[in-house]
Amino acid sequence: MGCHDDVSGVVRCPGPWLHNPVSARDKDNQRLLTLIRDSYSLSGGVYG
């Protein structure tokens, strides 16, 4: 996908998020959240 003119005549270029909608940070956040939930579950629900 290349750049194109929209209706208003503004040239728009699609960013990398169109091809990779989930950022590396979001993936890492999801990975950490899974680890935290698993750890909490394995601890018998003890926090801290």
C-alpha distance matrix in Angstrom:
0.0 3.8 6.9 8.9 12.6 13.9 17.4 19.3 17.7 16.2 13.0 10.7 8.2 7.2 9.7 10.4 12.3 9.6 9.7 13.4 15.0 18.5 19.4 21.9 24.5 24.2 24.5 27.6 29.0 28.9 30.5 33.2 33.9 34.5 36.9 38.7 39.1 40.3 42.7 44.1 44.6 46.3 48.6 50.0 48.4 49.9 48.0 48.9
3.8 0.0 3.8 6.5 10.3 12.5 16.1 17.4 15.3 13.7 10.2 8.7 6.3 7.1 9.8 11.5 13.9 11.8 12.4 15.7 17.3 20.6 21.0 23.4 25.8 25.9 26.6 29.4 30.8 31.0 32.7 35.2 36.0 36.8 39.1 40.8 41.4 42.8 45.0 46.3 47.1 48.8 50.9 52.4 50.7 52.0 49.9 50.6
6.9 3.8 0.0 3.8 7.1 9.6 13.3 14.1 11.8 10.0 6.4 5.4 4.2 6.8 9.8 12.5 14.6 12.9 14.4 17.4 18.3 21.7 21.9 24.5 26.5 26.6 27.8 30.4 31.5 32.1 34.0 36.2 36.8 38.0 40.3 41.7 42.4 44.1 46.1 47.2 48.2 50.1 52.0 53.5 51.5 52.7 50.4 51.1
8.9 6.5 3.8 0.0 3.8 6.4 9.9 11.2 9.0 8.2 5.4 5.4 6.6 8.9 12.4 15.4 16.7 14.7 16.6 19.7 20.2 23.7 24.3 27.2 29.0 28.7 30.1 32.9 33.7 34.1 36.3 38.5 38.8 40.0 42.5 43.8 44.2 46.0 48.2 49.1 50.0 52.1 54.0 55.2 53.1 54.5 52.2 53.1
12.6 10.3 7.1 3.8 0.0 3.8 6.7 7.6 5.3 5.4 4.4 6.1 8.9 11.4 14.8 18.1 19.1 17.2 19.7 22.6 22.5 26.0 26.5 29.7 31.1 30.8 32.5 35.2 35.7 36.2 38.6 40.6 40.7 42.1 44.7 45.7 46.1 48.1 50.3 51.0 51.9 54.2 55.9 57.0 54.7 56.1 53.7 54.6
13.9 12.5 9.6 6.4 3.8 0.0 3.8 5.5 5.3 5.6 6.4 6.8 10.1 11.8 15.1 18.5 18.7 16.8 19.7 22.4 21.7 25.3 26.1 29.4 30.5 29.9 31.8 34.6 34.7 35.1 37.8 39.7 39.5 41.0 43.7 44.5 44.7 46.9 49.1 49.5 50.4 52.9 54.5 55.5 53.0 54.5 52.2 53.2
17.4 16.1 13.3 9.9 6.7 3.8 0.0 3.8 5.5 7.5 9.5 10.5 13.9 15.4 18.7 22.1 22.0 20.0 23.1 25.7 24.6 28.2 29.1 32.6 33.5 32.6 34.7 37.6 37.4 37.7 40.6 42.4 41.9 43.5 46.4 47.0 47.0 49.3 51.6 51.8 52.6 55.2 56.8 57.6 55.1 56.6 54.3 55.4
19.3 17.4 14.1 11.2 7.6 5.5 3.8 0.0 3.8 5.5 8.8 10.4 14.2 16.2 19.1 22.7 22.7 21.3 24.5 26.8 25.7 29.1 29.6 33.0 33.6 33.0 35.4 38.0 37.7 38.3 41.2 42.8 42.4 44.3 47.0 47.4 47.6 50.1 52.2 52.3 53.3 56.0 57.4 58.2 55.6 56.9 54.3 55.3
17.7 15.3 11.8 9.0 5.3 5.3 5.5 3.8 0.0 3.8 6.4 9.1 12.6 15.4 18.3 22.0 22.6 21.2 24.0 26.5 26.0 29.4 29.7 32.9 33.8 33.5 35.7 38.2 38.3 39.0 41.7 43.4 43.3 45.1 47.7 48.3 48.7 51.0 53.0 53.4 54.5 57.0 58.5 59.5 57.0 58.2 55.7 56.4
16.2 13.7 10.0 8.2 5.4 5.6 7.5 5.5 3.8 0.0 3.8 6.2 9.8 12.7 15.2 18.9 19.6 18.7 21.6 23.8 23.3 26.5 26.5 29.6 30.4 30.3 32.6 34.9 35.0 36.0 38.6 40.1 40.2 42.1 44.6 45.1 45.8 48.1 50.0 50.4 51.6 54.1 55.4 56.6 54.1 55.2 52.5 53.2
13.0 10.2 6.4 5.4 4.4 6.4 9.5 8.8 6.4 3.8 0.0 3.8 6.7 10.0 12.7 16.3 17.6 16.5 19.0 21.4 21.4 24.7 24.6 27.5 28.7 28.8 30.8 33.2 33.7 34.6 36.9 38.6 39.0 40.7 43.0 43.9 44.6 46.7 48.6 49.3 50.5 52.8 54.3 55.6 53.2 54.4 51.8 52.4
10.7 8.7 5.4 5.4 6.1 6.8 10.5 10.4 9.1 6.2 3.8 0.0 3.8 6.5 9.3 12.9 13.9 12.8 15.5 17.8 17.6 20.9 21.0 24.1 25.3 25.2 27.1 29.6 30.1 30.9 33.3 35.0 35.3 37.0 39.4 40.3 40.9 43.0 45.0 45.7 46.8 49.0 50.6 51.9 49.6 50.8 48.3 49.0
8.2 6.3 4.2 6.6 8.9 10.1 13.9 14.2 12.6 9.8 6.7 3.8 0.0 3.8 6.3 9.7 11.4 10.5 12.6 14.9 15.4 18.6 18.5 21.3 22.9 23.1 24.6 27.1 28.0 28.8 30.8 32.8 33.4 34.8 37.1 38.2 39.1 40.9 42.8 43.8 44.9 46.9 48.6 50.1 48.0 49.1 46.7 47.3
7.2 7.1 6.8 8.9 11.4 11.8 15.4 16.2 15.4 12.7 10.0 6.5 3.8 0.0 3.8 6.8 7.9 6.7 9.0 11.4 11.8 15.1 15.4 18.4 20.1 20.0 21.3 24.1 24.9 25.4 27.5 29.6 30.1 31.4 33.8 35.0 35.7 37.5 39.5 40.5 41.5 43.5 45.3 46.7 44.7 46.0 43.7 44.4
9.7 9.8 9.8 12.4 14.8 15.1 18.7 19.1 18.3 15.2 12.7 9.3 6.3 3.8 0.0 3.8 5.4 6.1 8.0 9.2 9.8 12.6 12.2 15.0 16.7 16.9 18.3 20.8 21.8 22.6 24.5 26.5 27.2 28.7 30.8 32.0 33.0 34.7 36.6 37.7 38.9 40.8 42.4 44.0 42.0 43.1 40.7 41.3
10.4 11.5 12.5 15.4 18.1 18.5 22.1 22.7 22.0 18.9 16.3 12.9 9.7 6.8 3.8 0.0 3.8 5.3 5.5 6.1 7.7 10.1 9.6 12.0 14.3 14.7 15.5 18.0 19.4 20.1 21.7 23.9 24.9 26.0 28.0 29.6 30.6 32.0 33.9 35.3 36.4 38.0 39.9 41.6 39.8 40.9 38.7 39.3
12.3 13.9 14.6 16.7 19.1 18.7 22.0 22.7 22.6 19.6 17.6 13.9 11.4 7.9 5.4 3.8 0.0 3.8 5.4 4.8 4.4 7.3 7.7 10.9 12.7 12.2 13.4 16.3 17.1 17.5 19.6 21.8 22.3 23.5 25.8 27.2 27.9 29.6 31.6 32.7 33.7 35.6 37.4 38.9 37.0 38.3 36.1 36.9
9.6 11.8 12.9 14.7 17.2 16.8 20.0 21.3 21.2 18.7 16.5 12.8 10.5 6.7 6.1 5.3 3.8 0.0 3.8 5.7 5.6 9.4 10.8 14.0 16.1 15.1 15.9 19.1 20.0 19.8 21.9 24.4 24.7 25.5 28.1 29.6 29.9 31.5 33.9 34.9 35.6 37.6 39.6 40.9 39.1 40.6 38.6 39.7
9.7 12.4 14.4 16.6 19.7 19.7 23.1 24.5 24.0 21.6 19.0 15.5 12.6 9.0 8.0 5.5 5.4 3.8 0.0 3.8 6.1 9.1 10.6 13.0 15.8 15.0 15.0 18.2 19.7 19.3 20.8 23.7 24.3 24.8 27.2 29.1 29.5 30.6 33.0 34.4 34.9 36.6 38.9 40.4 38.8 40.4 38.6 39.6
13.4 15.7 17.4 19.7 22.6 22.4 25.7 26.8 26.5 23.8 21.4 17.8 14.9 11.4 9.2 6.1 4.8 5.7 3.8 0.0 3.8 5.6 7.0 9.3 12.1 11.3 11.2 14.4 15.9 15.6 17.1 19.9 20.6 21.2 23.5 25.4 25.9 27.1 29.4 30.8 31.5 33.1 35.3 36.9 35.3 36.8 34.9 35.9
15.0 17.3 18.3 20.2 22.5 21.7 24.6 25.7 26.0 23.3 21.4 17.6 15.4 11.8 9.8 7.7 4.4 5.6 6.1 3.8 0.0 3.8 6.3 9.7 11.4 9.8 10.5 13.9 14.6 14.2 16.4 18.9 19.1 19.9 22.6 24.0 24.3 25.9 28.2 29.3 29.9 32.0 34.0 35.3 33.4 35.0 33.1 34.2
18.5 20.6 21.7 23.7 26.0 25.3 28.2 29.1 29.4 26.5 24.7 20.9 18.6 15.1 12.6 10.1 7.3 9.4 9.1 5.6 3.8 0.0 3.8 6.7 8.2 6.2 6.7 10.2 10.8 10.5 12.7 15.1 15.4 16.3 18.8 20.3 20.8 22.4 24.6 25.7 26.5 28.4 30.4 31.8 30.1 31.5 29.5 30.6
19.4 21.0 21.9 24.3 26.5 26.1 29.1 29.6 29.7 26.5 24.6 21.0 18.5 15.4 12.2 9.6 7.7 10.8 10.6 7.0 6.3 3.8 0.0 3.8 5.3 5.1 6.3 8.7 9.8 10.7 12.5 14.3 15.3 16.8 18.7 20.0 21.2 22.8 24.5 25.8 27.1 28.8 30.4 32.2 30.4 31.3 29.1 29.7
21.9 23.4 24.5 27.2 29.7 29.4 32.6 33.0 32.9 29.6 27.5 24.1 21.3 18.4 15.0 12.0 10.9 14.0 13.0 9.3 9.7 6.7 3.8 0.0 3.8 5.5 5.1 6.2 8.5 9.9 10.5 12.3 14.1 15.4 16.6 18.3 20.0 21.2 22.5 24.3 25.8 27.0 28.6 30.8 29.2 29.9 27.7 28.0
24.5 25.8 26.5 29.0 31.1 30.5 33.5 33.6 33.8 30.4 28.7 25.3 22.9 20.1 16.7 14.3 12.7 16.1 15.8 12.1 11.4 8.2 5.3 3.8 0.0 3.8 5.4 5.1 6.0 8.6 9.7 10.4 12.1 14.2 15.3 16.2 18.1 19.9 20.9 22.2 24.1 25.6 26.7 28.9 27.0 27.5 25.0 25.2
24.2 25.9 26.6 28.7 30.8 29.9 32.6 33.0 33.5 30.3 28.8 25.2 23.1 20.0 16.9 14.7 12.2 15.1 15.0 11.3 9.8 6.2 5.1 5.5 3.8 0.0 3.8 5.4 5.0 6.1 8.6 9.8 10.4 12.3 14.3 15.2 16.3 18.3 19.8 20.9 22.3 24.2 25.6 27.3 25.3 26.3 24.0 24.8
24.5 26.6 27.8 30.1 32.5 31.8 34.7 35.4 35.7 32.6 30.8 27.1 24.6 21.3 18.3 15.5 13.4 15.9 15.0 11.2 10.5 6.7 6.3 5.1 5.4 3.8 0.0 3.8 5.4 5.1 6.2 8.7 9.9 10.7 12.5 14.3 15.4 16.6 18.5 20.1 21.2 22.6 24.4 26.3 24.8 25.9 24.1 24.9
27.6 29.4 30.4 32.9 35.2 34.6 37.6 38.0 38.2 34.9 33.2 29.6 27.1 24.1 20.8 18.0 16.3 19.1 18.2 14.4 13.9 10.2 8.7 6.2 5.1 5.4 3.8 0.0 3.8 5.4 4.9 6.1 8.5 9.8 10.6 12.2 14.2 15.3 16.4 18.3 19.9 21.0 22.5 24.7 23.3 23.9 21.8 22.2
29.0 30.8 31.5 33.7 35.7 34.7 37.4 37.7 38.3 35.0 33.7 30.1 28.0 24.9 21.8 19.4 17.1 20.0 19.7 15.9 14.6 10.8 9.8 8.5 6.0 5.0 5.4 3.8 0.0 3.8 5.4 5.2 6.1 8.6 9.9 10.4 12.2 14.2 15.2 16.3 18.2 19.8 21.0 22.9 21.0 21.7 19.4 20.0
28.9 31.0 32.1 34.1 36.2 35.1 37.7 38.3 39.0 36.0 34.6 30.9 28.8 25.4 22.6 20.1 17.5 19.8 19.3 15.6 14.2 10.5 10.7 9.9 8.6 6.1 5.1 5.4 3.8 0.0 3.8 5.5 5.0 6.2 8.7 9.9 10.5 12.2 14.2 15.3 16.4 18.2 19.9 21.5 19.9 21.1 19.4 20.7
30.5 32.7 34.0 36.3 38.6 37.8 40.6 41.2 41.7 38.6 36.9 33.3 30.8 27.5 24.5 21.7 19.6 21.9 20.8 17.1 16.4 12.7 12.5 10.5 9.7 8.6 6.2 4.9 5.4 3.8 0.0 3.8 5.5 5.2 6.4 8.8 10.1 10.7 12.4 14.4 15.5 16.6 18.5 20.6 19.4 20.5 19.0 20.0
33.2 35.2 36.2 38.5 40.6 39.7 42.4 42.8 43.4 40.1 38.6 35.0 32.8 29.6 26.5 23.9 21.8 24.4 23.7 19.9 18.9 15.1 14.3 12.3 10.4 9.8 8.7 6.1 5.2 5.5 3.8 0.0 3.8 5.4 5.0 6.1 8.6 9.8 10.4 12.2 14.1 15.2 16.4 18.7 17.3 17.8 15.9 16.5
33.9 36.0 36.8 38.8 40.7 39.5 41.9 42.4 43.3 40.2 39.0 35.3 33.4 30.1 27.2 24.9 22.3 24.7 24.3 20.6 19.1 15.4 15.3 14.1 12.1 10.4 9.9 8.5 6.1 5.0 5.5 3.8 0.0 3.8 5.4 5.1 6.1 8.5 9.8 10.5 12.1 14.1 15.3 17.0 15.1 16.1 14.4 15.7
34.5 36.8 38.0 40.0 42.1 41.0 43.5 44.3 45.1 42.1 40.7 37.0 34.8 31.4 28.7 26.0 23.5 25.5 24.8 21.2 19.9 16.3 16.8 15.4 14.2 12.3 10.7 9.8 8.6 6.2 5.2 5.4 3.8 0.0 3.8 5.5 5.2 6.1 8.5 9.9 10.5 12.1 14.1 15.8 14.6 16.2 15.3 17.0
36.9 39.1 40.3 42.5 44.7 43.7 46.4 47.0 47.7 44.6 43.0 39.4 37.1 33.8 30.8 28.0 25.8 28.1 27.2 23.5 22.6 18.8 18.7 16.6 15.3 14.3 12.5 10.6 9.9 8.7 6.4 5.0 5.4 3.8 0.0 3.8 5.5 5.2 6.0 8.5 9.9 10.5 12.1 14.5 13.8 14.7 13.8 14.9
38.7 40.8 41.7 43.8 45.7 44.5 47.0 47.4 48.3 45.1 43.9 40.3 38.2 35.0 32.0 29.6 27.2 29.6 29.1 25.4 24.0 20.3 20.0 18.3 16.2 15.2 14.3 12.2 10.4 9.9 8.8 6.1 5.1 5.5 3.8 0.0 3.8 5.5 5.1 6.1 8.5 9.9 10.5 12.7 11.2 11.8 10.3 11.6
39.1 41.4 42.4 44.2 46.1 44.7 47.0 47.6 48.7 45.8 44.6 40.9 39.1 35.7 33.0 30.6 27.9 29.9 29.5 25.9 24.3 20.8 21.2 20.0 18.1 16.3 15.4 14.2 12.2 10.5 10.1 8.6 6.1 5.2 5.5 3.8 0.0 3.8 5.4 5.1 6.1 8.6 9.9 11.1 9.5 11.2 10.7 13.0
40.3 42.8 44.1 46.0 48.1 46.9 49.3 50.1 51.0 48.1 46.7 43.0 40.9 37.5 34.7 32.0 29.6 31.5 30.6 27.1 25.9 22.4 22.8 21.2 19.9 18.3 16.6 15.3 14.2 12.2 10.7 9.8 8.5 6.1 5.2 5.5 3.8 0.0 3.8 5.5 5.1 6.1 8.5 10.2 10.0 11.8 12.1 14.2
42.7 45.0 46.1 48.2 50.3 49.1 51.6 52.2 53.0 50.0 48.6 45.0 42.8 39.5 36.6 33.9 31.6 33.9 33.0 29.4 28.2 24.6 24.5 22.5 20.9 19.8 18.5 16.4 15.2 14.2 12.4 10.4 9.8 8.5 6.0 5.1 5.4 3.8 0.0 3.8 5.4 5.1 6.1 8.9 8.8 9.4 9.5 11.1
44.1 46.3 47.2 49.1 51.0 49.5 51.8 52.3 53.4 50.4 49.3 45.7 43.8 40.5 37.7 35.3 32.7 34.9 34.4 30.8 29.3 25.7 25.8 24.3 22.2 20.9 20.1 18.3 16.3 15.3 14.4 12.2 10.5 9.9 8.5 6.1 5.1 5.5 3.8 0.0 3.8 5.5 5.2 6.7 5.3 6.5 6.8 9.4
44.6 47.1 48.2 50.0 51.9 50.4 52.6 53.3 54.5 51.6 50.5 46.8 44.9 41.5 38.9 36.4 33.7 35.6 34.9 31.5 29.9 26.5 27.1 25.8 24.1 22.3 21.2 19.9 18.2 16.4 15.5 14.1 12.1 10.5 9.9 8.5 6.1 5.1 5.4 3.8 0.0 3.8 5.4 5.5 5.5 8.2 9.8 12.7
46.3 48.8 50.1 52.1 54.2 52.9 55.2 56.0 57.0 54.1 52.8 49.0 46.9 43.5 40.8 38.0 35.6 37.6 36.6 33.1 32.0 28.4 28.8 27.0 25.6 24.2 22.6 21.0 19.8 18.2 16.6 15.2 14.1 12.1 10.5 9.9 8.6 6.1 5.1 5.5 3.8 0.0 3.8 5.4 7.3 8.9 11.0 13.2
48.6 50.9 52.0 54.0 55.9 54.5 56.8 57.4 58.5 55.4 54.3 50.6 48.6 45.3 42.4 39.9 37.4 39.6 38.9 35.3 34.0 30.4 30.4 28.6 26.7 25.6 24.4 22.5 21.0 19.9 18.5 16.4 15.3 14.1 12.1 10.5 9.9 8.5 6.1 5.2 5.4 3.8 0.0 3.8 5.5 5.6 8.1 10.1
50.0 52.4 53.5 55.2 57.0 55.5 57.6 58.2 59.5 56.6 55.6 51.9 50.1 46.7 44.0 41.6 38.9 40.9 40.4 36.9 35.3 31.8 32.2 30.8 28.9 27.3 26.3 24.7 22.9 21.5 20.6 18.7 17.0 15.8 14.5 12.7 11.1 10.2 8.9 6.7 5.5 5.4 3.8 0.0 3.8 5.6 9.0 11.8
48.4 50.7 51.5 53.1 54.7 53.0 55.1 55.6 57.0 54.1 53.2 49.6 48.0 44.7 42.0 39.8 37.0 39.1 38.8 35.3 33.4 30.1 30.4 29.2 27.0 25.3 24.8 23.3 21.0 19.9 19.4 17.3 15.1 14.6 13.8 11.2 9.5 10.0 8.8 5.3 5.5 7.3 5.5 3.8 0.0 3.8 6.3 9.9
49.9 52.0 52.7 54.5 56.1 54.5 56.6 56.9 58.2 55.2 54.4 50.8 49.1 46.0 43.1 40.9 38.3 40.6 40.4 36.8 35.0 31.5 31.3 29.9 27.5 26.3 25.9 23.9 21.7 21.1 20.5 17.8 16.1 16.2 14.7 11.8 11.2 11.8 9.4 6.5 8.2 8.9 5.6 5.6 3.8 0.0 3.8 6.6
48.0 49.9 50.4 52.2 53.7 52.2 54.3 54.3 55.7 52.5 51.8 48.3 46.7 43.7 40.7 38.7 36.1 38.6 38.6 34.9 33.1 29.5 29.1 27.7 25.0 24.0 24.1 21.8 19.4 19.4 19.0 15.9 14.4 15.3 13.8 10.3 10.7 12.1 9.5 6.8 9.8 11.0 8.1 9.0 6.3 3.8 0.0 3.8
48.9 50.6 51.1 53.1 54.6 53.2 55.4 55.3 56.4 53.2 52.4 49.0 47.3 44.4 41.3 39.3 36.9 39.7 39.6 35.9 34.2 30.6 29.7 28.0 25.2 24.8 24.9 22.2 20.0 20.7 20.0 16.5 15.7 17.0 14.9 11.6 13.0 14.2 11.1 9.4 12.7 13.2 10.1 11.8 9.9 6.6 3.8 0.0
